[in-house]
């Protein structure tokens, strides 16, 4: 049964969402804490919409049970195929030459050494839109992002950057132009057939997870999911746990530019 939706609210710019009642609830803790609160406060309701539920911690976060659940997840085969075809066509990359082990059956995964190399491209997840407002201390300008990507490319002798971003077309073109100054080619996925935004995001995630080096956006769940994939595929910590800085001069300065925690895989 669906609750009658009559009041408008801001839910990630989705204008069609309405709520009959709005309750502000601040929780720090595991998912069972939220479950108990819902039972206590909303036992008379059939449907509850939870905004920002991704901030609630898994009850077994970070332990082997959490990683068993995470490792058991597989992307839709049709989306995985599109991502692999894109990597091969535009980035000259495939799992065999990149030494990426990602069995179709998760139970066949083993606790092996970090031998994954990845395709010869840098992948970046650059959040824009609401993050510019809500995480302004961590989100760089496009010019700052371009300088940081340029420095990484020079260090690793790589000339290709794949970007996953919610930036609009003009911002993507601006970033591409900024990188072209340094003779660096920017790639981003454009579907050739009609795909949902969610499907495009998954394809972006697959492509980004298999790069030689990944840099993400601080506090972004999407960046975190990519790091989890890279952990499962046995990439090095150094090539995985990296975030953009607000100012390019702060790159590498952990006191001024906070980097992501290294949540390593547990078997």
C-alpha positions in Angstrom: 0.0 0.0 0.0 1.3 3.5 -0.9 0.9 6.5 1.4 -1.0 9.5 -0.1 1.7 11.9 -1.2 0.6 15.5 -0.8 3.5 17.6 0.4 6.4 18.6 -1.8 10.0 18.3 -0.6 13.6 18.4 -2.0 14.7 14.8 -2.7 17.7 15.0 -5.0 15.7 17.3 -7.4 13.0 14.7 -8.1 10.0 17.0 -8.4 7.4 14.2 -8.5 8.1 13.0 -4.9 5.6 14.1 -2.3 5.3 13.2 1.4 2.2 13.1 3.7 4.3 13.6 6.8 7.9 14.8 7.4 9.9 13.7 10.5 13.4 14.9 11.2 15.5 12.1 12.7 19.3 12.2 13.4 21.0 8.8 13.8 24.6 7.8 14.1 25.1 4.0 14.1 24.2 0.8 12.5 21.1 -0.2 10.5 19.5 -1.9 13.4 19.4 1.5 15.2 17.4 2.9 12.3 15.1 -0.2 12.2 14.3 0.2 15.9 13.5 3.9 15.4 11.2 3.2 12.5 9.4 0.5 14.5 9.0 2.9 17.4 8.0 6.0 15.5 6.1 4.7 12.4 4.5 1.4 13.4 1.1 2.6 12.2 2.4 3.3 8.6 2.7 0.9 5.7 5.3 2.8 3.7 8.2 5.0 4.9 10.5 6.9 2.5 14.0 7.3 4.1 16.2 10.1 2.7 19.9 9.5 2.8 19.6 5.9 4.0 23.1 5.2 2.5 24.6 7.0 5.5 23.5 4.2 7.9 26.2 1.6 8.6 25.8 -2.1 7.8 25.5 -4.1 11.0 28.6 -6.1 9.9 30.4 -3.3 8.1 33.9 -4.1 7.1 34.1 -7.7 8.4 34.1 -10.9 6.4 30.3 -11.2 6.5 30.0 -7.8 4.9 32.6 -8.7 2.2 30.9 -12.0 1.5 27.7 -10.1 0.7 29.5 -7.5 -1.3 31.5 -10.1 -3.2 28.4 -12.0 -4.1 27.0 -9.0 -6.0 27.2 -9.1 -9.8 26.3 -6.5 -12.4 23.6 -7.2 -15.0 25.3 -9.2 -17.8 24.1 -6.9 -20.6 25.5 -3.8 -18.8 28.8 -5.6 -18.1 29.1 -6.5 -21.8 28.6 -2.9 -22.8 31.3 -1.7 -20.4 33.8 -4.3 -21.6 33.1 -3.4 -25.3 33.7 0.2 -24.5 37.0 -0.5 -22.7 38.2 -2.5 -25.6 37.1 -0.1 -28.3 38.1 3.2 -26.8 40.7 2.4 -24.1 42.4 -0.6 -25.6 41.8 -2.4 -22.4 40.5 -5.9 -21.5 40.6 -8.1 -18.4 43.1 -10.6 -19.7 45.9 -8.1 -20.6 45.0 -6.0 -17.6 45.4 -9.0 -15.3 42.0 -8.5 -13.7 40.4 -11.5 -12.0 36.7 -11.2 -11.5 35.0 -14.7 -11.8 31.3 -14.9 -12.8 30.7 -17.0 -9.7 31.8 -15.1 -6.6 32.6 -18.4 -4.6 35.5 -18.9 -7.0 37.2 -15.8 -5.8 40.4 -16.3 -3.8 42.4 -14.3 -1.4 45.3 -13.7 -3.8 48.0 -11.1 -4.0 47.3 -7.6 -5.4 48.4 -8.4 -8.9 45.7 -6.5 -10.9 47.2 -3.9 -13.3 44.3 -2.4 -15.0 43.9 -0.7 -18.4 46.4 2.0 -19.4 44.1 4.9 -18.5 43.3 6.9 -15.4 39.7 6.8 -14.1 38.1 9.7 -12.2 34.8 10.1 -10.4 34.2 13.8 -10.3 31.0 14.8 -8.5 29.4 18.2 -9.3 25.8 19.4 -8.9 24.7 19.2 -5.2 28.2 18.3 -4.0 29.4 21.7 -5.0 27.1 23.1 -2.3 27.1 20.4 0.3 30.7 19.4 0.1 32.3 22.6 -1.2 35.5 22.1 1.0 36.3 18.9 -0.9 35.1 19.4 -4.5 37.7 21.1 -6.7 37.0 23.5 -9.6 37.3 22.0 -13.1 40.6 23.7 -13.5 41.9 22.3 -10.2 40.7 18.8 -11.2 42.4 19.1 -14.6 45.7 20.0 -12.9 45.5 17.1 -10.5 44.7 14.7 -13.4 47.5 16.1 -15.4 50.0 15.5 -12.5 48.8 11.9 -12.1 49.1 11.3 -15.9 52.6 12.7 -16.0 53.7 10.6 -13.0 52.3 7.4 -14.5 53.1 8.3 -18.2 49.5 7.8 -19.2 47.6 10.0 -21.7 44.0 8.7 -21.3 41.5 9.7 -18.6 38.0 8.2 -18.3 35.6 10.3 -16.2 32.4 9.4 -14.5 30.5 12.5 -13.5 27.2 14.1 -13.0 28.6 17.2 -14.6 26.6 18.7 -17.5 27.8 18.6 -21.1 29.3 22.0 -20.9 31.4 21.1 -17.9 32.6 17.9 -19.5 33.6 19.8 -22.6 35.4 22.4 -20.4 37.3 19.6 -18.6 38.2 18.0 -21.9 39.6 21.3 -23.2 41.6 21.8 -20.1 43.2 18.4 -20.4 43.8 18.7 -24.1 46.3 21.5 -23.2 48.5 18.8 -21.7 47.9 16.4 -24.7 45.6 14.3 -22.5 42.5 12.7 -24.0 39.3 12.7 -22.0 36.8 9.8 -22.4 33.3 9.5 -21.0 30.5 7.0 -21.7 27.7 8.0 -24.0 25.1 5.3 -24.6 24.4 4.3 -28.2 21.0 3.0 -27.2 18.4 4.1 -24.8 19.5 3.4 -21.2 18.3 4.6 -17.8 20.5 6.9 -15.7 21.0 3.9 -13.3 22.2 1.7 -16.1 24.7 4.4 -17.3 26.0 4.8 -13.8 26.7 1.1 -13.5 28.5 1.1 -16.8 30.5 4.1 -15.6 31.3 2.2 -12.4 32.6 -0.9 -14.2 34.8 1.0 -16.6 36.2 3.2 -13.8 36.9 0.2 -11.5 39.3 -1.3 -14.1 41.6 1.6 -14.7 45.3 1.6 -13.9 44.7 4.3 -11.3 41.5 5.7 -9.7 40.8 9.0 -8.1 37.3 9.8 -6.6 35.4 12.4 -4.8 35.6 12.6 -1.0 32.5 11.4 0.8 30.9 10.0 -2.4 29.2 6.6 -2.1 29.7 6.1 -5.8 33.5 6.5 -5.4 33.4 4.1 -2.4 31.6 1.4 -4.5 34.4 1.7 -7.2 37.0 1.2 -4.5 35.2 -1.9 -3.2 35.2 -3.3 -6.8 38.9 -2.6 -7.0 39.5 -4.3 -3.7 37.7 -7.4 -4.9 39.8 -7.4 -8.1 43.0 -7.1 -6.1 44.3 -3.7 -7.2 46.9 -2.0 -5.1 45.9 0.3 -2.3 48.0 3.1 -3.8 46.1 3.0 -7.1 42.7 2.8 -5.4 42.3 5.0 -2.3 42.7 8.5 -3.8 40.4 11.6 -3.7 40.4 15.0 -5.5 41.5 17.9 -3.4 39.8 21.3 -3.3 43.1 23.0 -4.2 45.7 21.4 -6.5 48.5 22.7 -4.3 47.1 20.5 -1.5 47.5 17.2 -3.4 49.4 14.8 -1.2 49.1 17.0 1.8 46.9 14.9 4.0 46.6 17.6 6.7 44.9 19.9 4.2 43.4 17.3 1.8 41.7 14.4 3.5 42.0 11.1 1.7 39.6 8.1 1.9 40.0 5.5 4.6 41.5 2.3 3.4 38.7 -0.2 4.0 40.6 -3.4 2.9 38.9 -6.6 1.8 38.4 -9.3 4.4 37.9 -13.0 3.5 
